[in-house]
């Protein structure tokens, strides 16, 4: 039976790769994100996909999106929180005060990577299929080892305890909650420009597999965690980084 799969950030990168994976199984995919034109183009490449443009950091906008999903699709079988990104790519403000600049950096990253996931999940929580619902979050290797932006790593790490608490709350309803934490993934728009070959080679050398990840590597992990085969796996963080960071 076809499931309803809601994917935030589903227009590009890992989110779109996940959408392709679920759509290939005949599931109904609903793409959410900020850019209408990107979502429409992505949905047009998938069979029977829907989309809704939404600012997932705005509570009122999230409620509109949740109402759309409930009205058009009913219960949500799988929720993939893939929206987020590099706060350094957002509009920057000039600050003469270094603390004001720090505050802007941290709040921007938490808005992009933590608040968007929490608001959407809470808005759809009561509409998750019971039993059998799946909630998935996209974290990062930066949650374990940091990155060029401490704020980014912290905003991803914040998803972990939220997911653990949610797993306890939703477990009695037969709903699982898990986190996938990728390493660096090529063919996404995380960085404004493609990485230099030297940097790309260095990242590949950190792995045990000798290569960097592709969006499909992460998408297939999400797809498996949403399957019946993973029905007794919950409150876990699955790292997909080719061994660049060890399990914790």
Secondary structure in CASP SS format (residue, H / E / C, confidence):
PFRMAT SS
TARGET T0000
AUTHOR 0000-0000-0000
METHOD secondary structure of the structure
MODEL  1
X C 1.00
X C 1.00
X C 1.00
X E 1.00
X E 1.00
X E 1.00
X E 1.00
X E 1.00
X C 1.00
X C 1.00
X C 1.00
X C 1.00
X H 1.00
X H 1.00
X H 1.00
X H 1.00
X H 1.00
X H 1.00
X H 1.00
X H 1.00
X H 1.00
X H 1.00
X H 1.00
X H 1.00
X C 1.00
X C 1.00
X C 1.00
X E 1.00
X E 1.00
X E 1.00
X E 1.00
X E 1.00
X E 1.00
X C 1.00
X C 1.00
X H 1.00
X H 1.00
X H 1.00
X H 1.00
X H 1.00
X H 1.00
X H 1.00
X H 1.00
X H 1.00
X C 1.00
X C 1.00
X C 1.00
X C 1.00
X C 1.00
X E 1.00
X E 1.00
X E 1.00
X E 1.00
X C 1.00
X C 1.00
X C 1.00
X C 1.00
X C 1.00
X H 1.00
X H 1.00
X H 1.00
X H 1.00
X H 1.00
X H 1.00
X H 1.00
X H 1.00
X H 1.00
X H 1.00
X H 1.00
X H 1.00
X H 1.00
X H 1.00
X H 1.00
X C 1.00
X C 1.00
X E 1.00
X C 1.00
X E 1.00
X E 1.00
X E 1.00
X E 1.00
X C 1.00
X C 1.00
X C 1.00
X C 1.00
X C 1.00
X H 1.00
X H 1.00
X H 1.00
X C 1.00
X C 1.00
X C 1.00
X C 1.00
X C 1.00
X C 1.00
X C 1.00
X C 1.00
X H 1.00
X H 1.00
X H 1.00
X H 1.00
X H 1.00
X H 1.00
X H 1.00
X H 1.00
X H 1.00
X H 1.00
X H 1.00
X H 1.00
X H 1.00
X H 1.00
X H 1.00
X H 1.00
X H 1.00
X H 1.00
X H 1.00
X H 1.00
X H 1.00
X H 1.00
X H 1.00
X H 1.00
X H 1.00
X H 1.00
X H 1.00
X H 1.00
X H 1.00
X H 1.00
X E 1.00
X C 1.00
X C 1.00
X C 1.00
X C 1.00
X C 1.00
X E 1.00
X E 1.00
X E 1.00
X E 1.00
X E 1.00
X C 1.00
X C 1.00
X C 1.00
X H 1.00
X H 1.00
X H 1.00
X H 1.00
X C 1.00
X C 1.00
X C 1.00
X C 1.00
X H 1.00
X H 1.00
X H 1.00
X H 1.00
X H 1.00
X H 1.00
X H 1.00
X H 1.00
X H 1.00
X H 1.00
X H 1.00
X H 1.00
X H 1.00
X H 1.00
X H 1.00
X H 1.00
X H 1.00
X H 1.00
X H 1.00
X H 1.00
X H 1.00
X H 1.00
X C 1.00
X C 1.00
X C 1.00
X C 1.00
X E 1.00
X E 1.00
X E 1.00
X E 1.00
X E 1.00
X E 1.00
X E 1.00
X C 1.00
X C 1.00
X E 1.00
X C 1.00
X C 1.00
X C 1.00
X C 1.00
X C 1.00
X C 1.00
X C 1.00
X C 1.00
X C 1.00
X C 1.00
X C 1.00
X H 1.00
X H 1.00
X H 1.00
X H 1.00
X H 1.00
X H 1.00
X H 1.00
X H 1.00
X H 1.00
X C 1.00
X C 1.00
X C 1.00
X C 1.00
X C 1.00
X C 1.00
X C 1.00
X E 1.00
X C 1.00
X H 1.00
X H 1.00
X H 1.00
X H 1.00
X H 1.00
X H 1.00
X H 1.00
X H 1.00
X H 1.00
X H 1.00
X H 1.00
X C 1.00
X C 1.00
X H 1.00
X H 1.00
X H 1.00
X C 1.00
X C 1.00
X C 1.00
X C 1.00
X C 1.00
X E 1.00
X E 1.00
X E 1.00
X E 1.00
X E 1.00
X C 1.00
X C 1.00
X C 1.00
X C 1.00
X C 1.00
X C 1.00
X C 1.00
X C 1.00
END
